[in-house]
Amino acid sequence: MNILVINGSPKGTRSNTWKLTTAFLEGLKQSLSETGTEAQVEELQVNRLDISPCLGCFSCWNKTPGQCCIQDDMQQVISKLLWADLTIWSFPLYYYTVPGGLKTLIDRQLPMVLPFMVENESGTGNGSHPSRYDMSGKKTVIISTCGFYTAEGNYDGIYSLFDHECGRNQYTAIFCGQGELFRVPEVSGRTNEYLSYVKQAGQEYAQGGISPQTWEKLNQLLFPKETFEAWADASWGIDPNTSSKESDTLIFTRQMAALYQKDSYPGKDLVLEMYYTDVDECYQILLGKDGSKVYTDHSLTATTRIETPVTLWRSIAAGEIRGDEAMMQQLYKVKGDFSFMLNWDTYFGSGTPKADSPASTAASPQKETNMNILLIPWIVLWIAAAIDRHWGCLATIGVCTLVPLFFYRNRKTIYDILTGALVTGISIAILSGAPTGLMVPLSYLAFGVMWLSSCFGKIPLTAHYSKNGYGGEDALQNPLFMKTNRILTMLWGILYLFTTVFTWFLMRTSFSSYTGLINSVLPIFMGIFTAWFQKWYPAKVARGK
């Protein structure tokens, strides 16, 4: 397939629209390659072409039929248009139509038609001119972005132009509002998601047509109208009251505030104070139920204060460095309510469900781990076997047999599998005559060693389970989360090593049948400590201590 891509943006390959076109073309070529179809692609950058305006002399009709009297790059364009099986027009919306250079190129297509009057069969307008060449079977795709919050209602001029050019409903058009966001690194998560839909559209187009599901995603707003317009207004850096120029840092803060999702309002106003240490500027963002507002007079009491170089925070916002990694390196500090940082994506997210991404719609929902699957077999062993070695061990083996049923709903870990093997083995040993007074303490030892040994692995035991509440698999890339869990895993392991010794002596007293119940007291306090430590330690690190 011969594919001609015409980039009509004056910015050339720096065009926001070009990012969409590149994504579409990538999906198109990938799909064609999978079917064994070779794709020959030619690109024309209009801003690099020498194309003069049409003179309206009609020489190409009556003096030199099919040949323009102006000798420039338009002859090359026409030859490429005739060569192409598919032409992709890429351009931003300029004053409700195409940019001037592209309009000049379109005007200069006059040699491609004959001068004779014929009935218009395109379904648009009255009267037409027949094509000089056989253009049947050729396809057209139009890709464009605009600066409004939506493309809807702003492309009337484009539709009219290409309805005349190609015929109504004879071309495919992908129009996207909020086009300026494709150059903003801070929102690349959302724009990259949209680009993945454009790539998917290219794949489907090569297979016969874009699906309704993909069209629905393409027609979604990048951000809500209110959010985008607040961001766009802030980007100009002009105070709306005084018309004075604002600092780049204040502009950046206003744009960050514009991304606030008021649906995440927690029931009370929050005040985020941003102190940019490298430029000695401080601003406060009030996050309320009706939206956000930036204060420059420091008149509010901060809920959470972030002390950071603005260059660093821009890098974090752009995804060039992870915020948690920067915090672990103490490149910035957080004071006040640290829970605000844990909910950052909730307050300043894109507002677009992650389930909309192509990867997640194609795959089944990710199963979560469950620590109860790990703990229950051990608890049953410790309590039941201490009360009655025969029936207790049979009950324990029965529980281990039932545990795999939970894996239909929950994700299993290596420690779930190891638990099943260890607990079953210990129970069988007791049933075979091994003394309970020996095997129960050994079970605590095995449990403690399992916890401690995981501290030396890539992922400590507790992280496999606590990640569910901290973003799932992404939490495993968070060094602060991992260090917190490594410390907690070590402490739990030490606790059970201590319990091993305590149980050895307890099993030789008259209270041996109550071993499991007595040993459950200390873990309760350890659980309370764990809940406190998970909040206290990250906040301590965030304060730079």
C-alpha positions in Angstrom: 0.0 0.0 0.0 1.3 3.5 -1.0 0.7 5.9 1.9 1.1 9.7 1.5 1.2 11.8 4.7 0.8 15.5 4.2 1.7 17.6 7.3 0.1 21.0 6.9 1.2 22.4 10.2 3.6 25.5 10.1 5.4 23.9 13.0 6.3 20.8 11.0 7.2 17.8 13.0 6.9 19.8 16.2 3.2 19.9 15.6 0.8 18.6 18.3 -1.3 17.0 15.5 1.8 15.3 14.2 2.0 13.2 17.4 -1.5 11.8 16.7 -0.6 11.2 13.0 2.5 9.4 14.0 0.6 7.1 16.4 -2.1 6.4 13.7 0.6 5.6 11.1 2.4 3.3 13.6 -0.7 1.3 14.2 -1.6 1.2 10.5 1.9 -0.1 9.5 1.9 -2.6 12.3 -1.4 -4.0 11.2 -0.5 -4.1 7.5 2.8 -5.9 8.4 0.9 -8.6 10.3 -1.1 -9.3 7.2 1.9 -9.4 4.9 1.1 -6.1 3.2 4.0 -3.9 2.4 3.6 -0.2 3.3 5.4 2.4 1.3 5.2 5.7 3.2 6.0 9.2 1.8 5.9 12.3 4.0 5.4 15.9 2.8 6.1 18.7 5.2 4.2 21.6 3.8 6.3 24.2 5.7 9.4 23.0 3.8 7.8 23.1 0.3 8.0 25.9 -2.1 4.4 26.4 -3.2 3.1 29.7 -4.5 -0.5 30.8 -4.4 -2.8 29.9 -7.3 -3.0 32.8 -9.9 -6.4 31.9 -11.1 -5.2 32.1 -14.7 -6.7 28.7 -15.7 -3.7 27.9 -17.8 -3.7 24.4 -16.5 -7.2 24.0 -18.1 -6.9 25.7 -21.5 -3.2 26.4 -22.4 -1.2 23.6 -20.8 -3.9 21.0 -19.7 -2.9 19.3 -16.5 0.2 21.5 -16.1 0.4 24.6 -13.9 2.3 27.5 -15.3 4.0 28.0 -11.9 7.1 25.9 -11.6 7.6 24.9 -8.0 7.1 21.9 -5.6 3.4 21.5 -6.4 4.2 19.2 -9.4 5.9 16.8 -6.8 2.8 17.0 -4.6 0.4 16.1 -7.5 2.6 13.2 -8.5 2.5 11.9 -4.9 -1.3 12.3 -4.7 -1.7 10.2 -7.8 0.8 7.6 -6.5 -0.9 7.2 -3.1 -3.5 4.6 -2.3 -4.1 6.4 1.0 -3.6 10.1 1.8 -3.4 11.2 5.4 -3.9 15.0 5.9 -2.5 16.2 9.2 -3.0 19.8 10.4 -4.1 21.9 13.3 -7.3 24.0 13.1 -6.4 27.6 12.2 -9.3 30.0 12.5 -11.9 27.2 11.9 -10.1 26.0 8.7 -6.8 24.7 7.5 -3.5 26.6 7.9 -2.7 29.1 5.1 0.2 27.0 3.6 -2.0 23.9 3.4 -4.9 26.0 1.9 -2.5 27.1 -0.8 -1.6 23.5 -1.6 -5.2 22.6 -1.8 -5.9 25.5 -4.2 -3.1 24.4 -6.4 -4.8 21.0 -7.0 -6.7 22.7 -9.9 -4.7 20.9 -12.6 -6.0 17.6 -11.3 -9.6 18.3 -12.5 -11.1 19.1 -15.9 -12.8 22.4 -16.7 -16.1 20.9 -17.7 -19.3 21.3 -15.6 -20.9 18.1 -14.3 -23.6 17.3 -11.7 -22.2 17.1 -8.2 -22.2 13.4 -7.1 -20.4 14.1 -3.8 -23.6 15.0 -1.9 -22.3 18.5 -1.2 -23.0 21.8 -3.1 -24.2 22.2 -6.6 -22.1 21.7 -9.7 -18.6 20.2 -9.9 -15.7 19.4 -12.1 -14.7 15.9 -13.1 -11.3 14.5 -12.1 -8.6 14.4 -14.8 -7.4 11.1 -13.4 -8.9 7.9 -12.2 -9.1 8.4 -8.4 -11.4 5.5 -7.7 -10.3 3.3 -4.8 -8.2 5.9 -3.2 -8.8 6.6 0.5 -8.4 9.7 2.7 -7.9 10.1 6.4 -7.9 13.5 8.1 -6.3 14.1 11.5 -6.5 17.4 13.3 -6.3 19.0 16.8 -7.7 22.3 17.9 -7.2 24.5 21.0 -10.8 24.4 22.1 -11.9 22.0 24.9 -13.8 19.9 22.3 -13.6 19.4 18.5 -17.4 19.2 18.4 -19.0 22.1 16.6 -15.6 23.7 15.6 -14.9 21.8 12.4 -17.7 22.9 10.2 -15.3 24.6 7.7 -13.2 21.5 7.5 -16.1 19.1 6.9 -17.4 21.4 4.2 -14.0 21.6 2.5 -13.4 17.8 2.5 -17.0 17.0 1.7 -16.5 18.9 -1.6 -13.0 17.5 -2.0 -13.7 13.8 -1.3 -17.5 13.4 -1.1 -19.6 13.3 2.0 -18.8 10.3 4.2 -16.1 9.3 1.8 -13.2 9.9 4.2 -12.3 9.2 7.9 -11.7 12.2 10.2 -10.1 12.1 13.7 -10.6 15.5 15.3 -9.3 16.1 18.9 -9.8 19.1 21.1 -7.3 20.3 23.8 -4.5 19.8 21.3 -2.0 22.0 23.2 -1.9 19.4 25.9 0.1 17.1 23.7 3.1 19.3 24.3 2.8 19.4 28.1 4.9 16.7 29.8 3.0 17.1 33.1 -0.1 15.6 31.6 1.7 13.0 29.4 -0.1 10.2 31.2 -3.4 11.2 29.8 -2.2 12.3 26.4 -0.2 9.1 26.0 -3.3 7.1 26.8 -5.2 9.0 24.1 -2.3 8.4 21.6 -2.7 4.7 22.3 -6.3 4.9 21.2 -5.2 6.7 18.0 -2.7 3.9 17.4 -5.4 1.4 17.9 -7.6 3.3 15.4 -4.7 3.0 12.9 -4.6 -0.8 13.4 -8.4 -1.2 13.0 -8.5 1.1 9.9 -6.0 -1.2 8.2 -8.3 -4.1 9.1 -11.4 -2.6 7.5 -12.6 0.2 9.8 -12.4 1.8 13.2 -14.7 0.1 15.7 -17.4 1.9 17.6 -15.6 1.2 20.9 -12.5 2.9 19.7 -14.5 5.9 18.3 -16.0 6.3 21.7 -12.6 6.6 23.3 -11.4 9.0 20.6 -14.3 11.2 21.2 -13.7 11.4 25.0 -12.4 14.7 26.3 -8.8 14.6 27.5 -9.9 16.6 30.6 -13.3 18.0 31.7 -14.1 21.4 30.1 -13.7 23.3 33.4 -10.3 21.8 34.1 -8.9 22.3 30.6 -10.1 25.9 30.3 -8.7 26.8 33.7 -5.4 25.2 32.7 -5.4 27.0 29.3 -6.2 30.4 30.9 -3.4 29.9 33.4 -0.9 29.0 30.7 -0.8 32.6 29.3 0.8 33.8 32.5 -1.3 37.0 32.8 -3.0 38.0 36.0 -6.8 38.2 35.1 -7.3 41.2 37.4 -4.2 43.4 36.6 -3.1 42.0 33.2 0.4 41.9 34.6 2.9 39.2 33.6 3.2 36.4 36.2 6.4 34.4 37.0 6.9 31.0 35.4 6.7 29.4 38.8 3.3 30.9 39.5 2.1 29.9 36.1 3.2 26.3 36.8 1.4 26.4 40.2 -1.8 27.7 38.6 -1.7 25.0 36.0 -1.2 22.3 38.7 -4.2 23.8 40.6 -6.3 23.6 37.5 -5.9 19.8 37.4 -7.6 19.4 40.8 -10.4 16.9 40.6 -13.1 18.5 42.8 -15.0 15.2 42.9 -12.2 14.0 45.2 -13.1 16.6 47.8 -12.7 14.8 51.2 -15.3 16.7 53.1 -13.1 19.5 54.3 -11.0 22.2 52.6 -7.3 21.3 52.1 -4.5 23.8 51.7 -1.4 22.7 49.7 1.5 25.1 50.2 4.3 24.9 47.6 7.6 26.5 48.6 10.0 26.5 45.7 13.4 26.6 47.4 15.5 27.5 44.3 13.5 30.6 43.5 12.3 31.5 47.0 8.7 31.7 45.9 5.7 30.3 47.9 2.1 29.8 46.9 -0.9 28.2 48.4 -3.6 26.1 46.7 -6.9 25.9 48.3 -8.7 22.7 47.4 -12.4 23.0 48.1 -15.7 21.4 47.1 -16.2 23.9 44.3 -12.7 23.8 42.8 -9.2 25.2 43.5 -7.8 28.6 44.0 -4.2 29.9 44.2 -3.3 32.4 46.9 -0.1 34.4 46.7 -0.4 36.3 50.0 0.2 33.3 52.3 -3.0 34.1 54.2 -4.1 30.5 54.7 -2.9 27.8 57.1 -1.3 25.0 55.2 -2.5 21.4 55.6 0.5 20.0 53.7 3.7 21.9 52.8 6.1 20.8 50.1 9.5 22.3 50.0 11.1 21.6 46.7 13.2 23.2 43.9 10.7 24.1 41.1 13.0 22.4 38.6 12.7 19.1 40.6 8.9 19.4 40.9 8.6 20.0 37.1 10.7 16.9 36.5 8.4 14.9 38.8 5.3 16.2 37.2 6.7 15.4 33.7 7.5 11.8 34.8 11.3 12.3 34.3 11.8 11.2 37.9 9.6 9.3 40.4 8.4 11.4 43.2 8.9 8.6 45.7 12.5 8.2 44.6 13.2 11.9 44.9 11.7 11.8 48.4 13.9 8.8 49.4 16.9 10.8 48.2 15.7 13.7 50.3 15.6 16.0 47.3 12.4 17.6 48.7 10.5 17.6 52.0 6.9 17.3 53.0 5.5 18.7 56.2 2.1 18.5 57.7 -0.5 15.9 56.6 1.5 13.2 54.7 -1.7 11.3 53.8 -2.3 14.1 51.2 0.7 12.7 49.3 -0.7 9.2 49.4 -3.8 10.5 47.6 -2.0 12.8 45.2 -3.3 11.0 42.1 -6.8 11.2 43.5 -6.7 14.9 43.8 -4.7 15.7 40.7 -5.4 12.8 38.4 -6.8 13.0 34.8 -10.3 12.0 35.9 -10.2 9.2 33.3 -10.7 5.6 34.5 -7.7 3.5 34.0 -10.0 0.7 32.9 -10.4 2.6 29.6 -6.9 1.9 28.5 -6.5 -0.7 25.7 -4.3 -2.9 27.8 -6.8 -3.2 30.6 -9.9 -3.7 28.4 -8.1 -6.5 26.6 -7.1 -8.3 29.8 -9.1 -9.7 32.7 -9.1 -7.7 35.9 -6.0 -8.2 38.0 -6.4 -10.5 41.0 -5.3 -9.2 44.3 -3.3 -11.1 46.9 -4.8 -11.9 50.3 -2.8 -12.3 53.5 -5.6 -14.3 55.1 -4.7 -17.1 52.7 -1.2 -17.1 54.2 -2.2 -16.8 57.8 -5.3 -19.1 58.3 -3.5 -22.4 57.8 -0.8 -21.4 60.4 -3.4 -20.1 62.9 -5.5 -23.3 62.6 -2.4 -25.4 63.2 -1.2 -23.5 66.2 -4.7 -23.5 67.9 -6.2 -26.8 66.9 -3.0 -29.0 67.1 -2.3 -27.7 70.6 -5.8 -28.6 71.8 -6.0 -32.1 70.1 -3.1 -33.4 68.1 -5.1 -35.9 66.0 -8.3 -33.9 65.1 -6.4 -30.6 65.2 -4.0 -31.8 62.6 -6.7 -33.3 60.4 -8.6 -30.0 60.5 -5.4 -28.2 59.6 -4.8 -30.5 56.6 -8.4 -30.0 55.6 -7.9 -26.2 55.6 -4.8 -26.5 53.5 -6.7 -28.6 51.0 -9.4 -25.9 50.7 -7.0 -23.0 50.4 -6.4 -23.4 46.6 -10.1 -22.7 46.0 -9.4 -19.1 46.9 -6.9 -18.8 44.1 -9.8 -18.5 41.6 -10.5 -15.0 43.1 -7.1 -14.1 44.6 -3.6 -14.1 43.3 -1.3 -16.5 44.9 2.2 -15.8 46.0 5.2 -18.0 46.6 4.6 -17.7 50.3 1.0 -19.0 50.0 2.4 -22.1 48.2 5.2 -22.5 50.7 2.7 -22.2 53.6 0.6 -25.0 52.2 3.6 -27.3 52.0 5.0 -26.5 55.4 1.8 -26.6 57.4 0.7 -29.8 55.7 4.1 -31.4 56.3 4.2 -30.4 60.0 0.6 -31.7 60.5 1.5 -35.1 58.9 4.6 -35.3 61.1 2.6 -34.8 64.2 0.0 -37.4 63.1 2.9 -39.8 62.4 4.0 -39.5 66.0 6.3 -36.5 66.2 5.9 -34.8 69.6 3.6 -31.8 69.5 5.9 -30.1 72.0 8.6 -30.1 69.4 6.7 -29.6 66.2 4.6 -26.6 67.3 7.7 -24.5 68.3 9.3 -25.6 65.0 6.3 -24.4 63.1 6.8 -20.9 64.7 10.5 -21.1 63.7 9.6 -22.0 60.1 7.1 -19.2 60.0 9.6 -16.6 61.3 12.4 -17.9 59.0 10.1 -17.5 56.0 9.5 -13.9 56.9 13.1 -13.0 57.7 14.5 -14.7 54.6 12.2 -12.7 52.4 13.9 -9.5 53.6 16.9 -10.5 51.6 14.9 -11.0 48.4 13.7 -8.5 45.9 10.2 -8.2 47.4 9.8 -8.6 51.2 6.8 -10.8 52.3 4.5 -8.0 53.5 4.9 -6.0 50.3 3.2 -8.8 48.3 0.0 -8.2 50.3 0.1 -4.5 51.4 0.6 -3.4 47.8 -3.1 -3.8 47.2 -3.8 -0.6 49.1 -0.9 1.4 47.5 -1.5 1.2 43.7 -0.9 -2.5 43.2 2.1 -3.6 41.2 3.2 0.1 40.8 3.8 0.2 44.6 6.7 -2.3 44.1 8.6 0.4 42.2 8.2 2.8 45.1 11.5 2.6 47.1 9.8 4.2 50.2 7.0 1.6 50.2 9.6 -1.2 49.8 11.8 0.0 52.6 8.9 0.4 54.9 7.7 -3.1 54.2 11.3 -4.5 54.5 11.5 -3.1 58.0 8.1 -4.4 59.0 8.8 -7.9 57.5 12.0 -8.1 59.5 10.2 -7.1 62.7 7.5 -9.7 62.2 10.2 -12.3 61.5 12.0 -11.4 64.7 8.7 -11.6 66.6 8.1 -15.2 65.5 11.7 -16.2 66.3 11.1 -14.9 69.8 7.7 -16.8 69.8 9.6 -20.0 69.0 11.6 -19.8 72.2 8.6 -18.7 74.3 6.4 -21.6 72.8 9.1 -24.2 73.6 8.8 -23.4 77.3 5.1 -22.9 77.2 4.5 -26.3 75.7 6.1 -27.8 78.8 3.6 -26.2 81.2 0.0 -26.9 82.1 -1.0 -24.1 79.7 0.3 -25.9 76.6 -3.2 -26.4 75.2 -3.7 -22.6 75.2 -0.5 -22.0 73.3 -2.2 -20.7 70.2 -4.4 -18.3 72.1 -1.7 -17.0 74.3 0.7 -16.4 71.3 -2.0 -14.4 69.5 -1.8 -11.6 72.0 1.6 -10.2 71.0 0.8 -10.3 67.2 -2.3 -8.1 68.0 -0.1 -5.4 69.4 2.3 -5.9 66.6 -0.5 -5.4 64.1 -1.4 -2.1 65.9 2.3 -1.1 65.6 2.3 -2.0 61.9 -0.7 0.2 61.1 1.0 3.1 62.9 4.5 2.5 61.4 3.1 2.4 57.8 2.0 6.0 58.3 4.7 7.3 60.6 7.8 6.1 58.8 7.0 7.5 55.3 6.0 10.8 56.9 9.3 10.9 58.8 11.3 10.3 55.6 9.3 13.0 53.8 10.2 15.5 56.5 13.8 14.8 55.7 14.6 13.0 58.9 
